[in-house]
Amino acid sequence: MKITLIDVGKRFNRDWIFRHINYEFTDGNSYAIIGSNGSGKSTLLQVIAGAMAESEGKVSFQSSVSSQQPSTLDSQLPTEDFYTQVSIAAPYMELIEEMSLSEFLDFHQIFKPFLPGMNTAKAIEELGLGKSAAKHIRYYSSGMKQRVKLAQAFFSNTPVLLLDEPCTNLDQEGIDLYHRLIKEYCVNRTVIVSSNDEQEYGFCEKRVNIMEYKK
């Protein structure tokens, strides 16, 4: 999957958040969107995800021919279909708190299937939440909820993974889990992390400093 930003800008009312971004995110690479608090990192991530429309320019998505040939690009993907190729974890995402963890992950897979070999039971084991699998999510701590958000992103069978401040509310054990998930489940995937915390994006090979696009 290749994501191309062509002279992309976003504004709210008369205020430009960023402008004139020209950039390519390519197969199998990891990227960090960095910048100060309130600089528009999350906004850019949502524009890349197709969840928020750009105010100017264009975002295009080009899919690979097959998973066996990740570097060979095929057809242009309509923006409205990009959601099938991307998974995202972000603090502002909502979980269905009336469901148990098992029910929620089963429900999630109806819309976005898990990676081959992954299932609800294994996902719960990976998260270390086996003792809470039958408990309603509304009774989870903020750190437990963040683990669930990471699960639905990492374990979904998508070539693109978007992570917005992924270690929010996590203790050291949760942060260690995050780094393990990166190492084990992000091979040959395009990973984009929005953060100003080095421990969240230290593994990323490339940096996009949003402050350069606010002039």
SULKA-V817132 format. One record per residue. N is the residue number from 1. RES is the residue in three letters. D_LAST is the distance of its C-alpha to the last C-alpha in Angstrom with 2 decimals. Layout:
N:RES:D_LAST + N:RES:D_LAST
This chain:
1:MET:29.61 + 2:LYS:26.49 + 3:ILE:23.35 + 4:THR:20.96 + 5:LEU:17.48 + 6:ILE:16.86 + 7:ASP:13.54 + 8:VAL:13.47 + 9:GLY:11.49 + 10:LYS:12.86 + 11:ARG:13.07 + 12:PHE:15.80 + 13:ASN:17.24 + 14:ARG:14.61 + 15:ASP:11.89 + 16:TRP:9.39 + 17:ILE:9.69 + 18:PHE:7.84 + 19:ARG:7.72 + 20:HIS:9.38 + 21:ILE:11.18 + 22:ASN:14.23 + 23:TYR:16.61 + 24:GLU:20.35 + 25:PHE:22.26 + 26:THR:25.82 + 27:ASP:29.30 + 28:GLY:30.43 + 29:ASN:27.29 + 30:SER:25.58 + 31:TYR:21.85 + 32:ALA:20.01 + 33:ILE:16.78 + 34:ILE:15.81 + 35:GLY:13.60 + 36:SER:14.58 + 37:ASN:16.70 + 38:GLY:15.24 + 39:SER:11.94 + 40:GLY:13.13 + 41:LYS:15.21 + 42:SER:18.26 + 43:THR:16.68 + 44:LEU:15.58 + 45:LEU:19.11 + 46:GLN:20.72 + 47:VAL:19.01 + 48:ILE:20.30 + 49:ALA:23.64 + 50:GLY:23.94 + 51:ALA:24.51 + 52:MET:21.60 + 53:ALA:20.70 + 54:GLU:17.32 + 55:SER:16.14 + 56:GLU:15.40 + 57:GLY:16.36 + 58:LYS:19.18 + 59:VAL:20.40 + 60:SER:23.72 + 61:PHE:26.39 + 62:GLN:29.10 + 63:SER:32.11 + 64:SER:34.41 + 65:VAL:37.96 + 66:SER:39.43 + 67:SER:39.01 + 68:GLN:41.30 + 69:GLN:38.96 + 70:PRO:35.46 + 71:SER:34.02 + 72:THR:35.50 + 73:LEU:33.39 + 74:ASP:35.13 + 75:SER:34.13 + 76:GLN:30.98 + 77:LEU:30.90 + 78:PRO:30.29 + 79:THR:27.48 + 80:GLU:30.16 + 81:ASP:32.12 + 82:PHE:29.49 + 83:TYR:30.56 + 84:THR:33.75 + 85:GLN:31.96 + 86:VAL:29.72 + 87:SER:30.59 + 88:ILE:28.37 + 89:ALA:28.95 + 90:ALA:26.93 + 91:PRO:27.96 + 92:TYR:27.63 + 93:MET:30.04 + 94:GLU:33.48 + 95:LEU:36.79 + 96:ILE:40.08 + 97:GLU:41.68 + 98:GLU:45.07 + 99:MET:45.58 + 100:SER:46.76 + 101:LEU:44.72 + 102:SER:47.16 + 103:GLU:46.99 + 104:PHE:43.21 + 105:LEU:42.85 + 106:ASP:45.64 + 107:PHE:43.92 + 108:HIS:40.55 + 109:GLN:42.23 + 110:ILE:43.46 + 111:PHE:39.95 + 112:LYS:38.50 + 113:PRO:41.21 + 114:PHE:41.11 + 115:LEU:41.03 + 116:PRO:44.43 + 117:GLY:46.73 + 118:MET:44.82 + 119:ASN:46.44 + 120:THR:46.32 + 121:ALA:48.82 + 122:LYS:47.07 + 123:ALA:43.64 + 124:ILE:45.16 + 125:GLU:46.80 + 126:GLU:43.54 + 127:LEU:41.93 + 128:GLY:44.91 + 129:LEU:45.52 + 130:GLY:49.00 + 131:LYS:50.64 + 132:SER:48.29 + 133:ALA:48.36 + 134:ALA:50.57 + 135:LYS:48.88 + 136:HIS:46.71 + 137:ILE:43.01 + 138:ARG:42.83 + 139:TYR:44.84 + 140:TYR:42.44 + 141:SER:40.44 + 142:SER:36.63 + 143:GLY:36.79 + 144:MET:39.30 + 145:LYS:37.21 + 146:GLN:34.25 + 147:ARG:36.65 + 148:VAL:37.60 + 149:LYS:34.01 + 150:LEU:33.63 + 151:ALA:36.95 + 152:GLN:36.15 + 153:ALA:33.04 + 154:PHE:34.54 + 155:PHE:37.92 + 156:SER:36.91 + 157:ASN:37.62 + 158:THR:34.15 + 159:PRO:32.39 + 160:VAL:28.96 + 161:LEU:28.50 + 162:LEU:25.48 + 163:LEU:25.56 + 164:ASP:23.51 + 165:GLU:24.42 + 166:PRO:27.83 + 167:CYS:29.68 + 168:THR:29.25 + 169:ASN:32.70 + 170:LEU:34.31 + 171:ASP:36.74 + 172:GLN:37.32 + 173:GLU:39.68 + 174:GLY:37.12 + 175:ILE:34.46 + 176:ASP:37.10 + 177:LEU:37.77 + 178:TYR:34.11 + 179:HIS:34.15 + 180:ARG:37.48 + 181:LEU:36.25 + 182:ILE:33.35 + 183:LYS:35.92 + 184:GLU:38.54 + 185:TYR:36.79 + 186:CYS:33.64 + 187:VAL:35.31 + 188:ASN:34.12 + 189:ARG:31.66 + 190:THR:27.91 + 191:VAL:26.54 + 192:ILE:23.00 + 193:VAL:22.60 + 194:SER:19.91 + 195:SER:20.40 + 196:ASN:19.65 + 197:ASP:23.37 + 198:GLU:24.62 + 199:GLN:27.98 + 200:GLU:26.53 + 201:TYR:24.61 + 202:GLY:26.35 + 203:PHE:28.18 + 204:CYS:25.15 + 205:GLU:25.08 + 206:LYS:21.40 + 207:ARG:18.13 + 208:VAL:14.88 + 209:ASN:12.29 + 210:ILE:10.10 + 211:MET:7.86 + 212:GLU:6.81 + 213:TYR:5.72 + 214:LYS:3.82 + 215:LYS:0.00
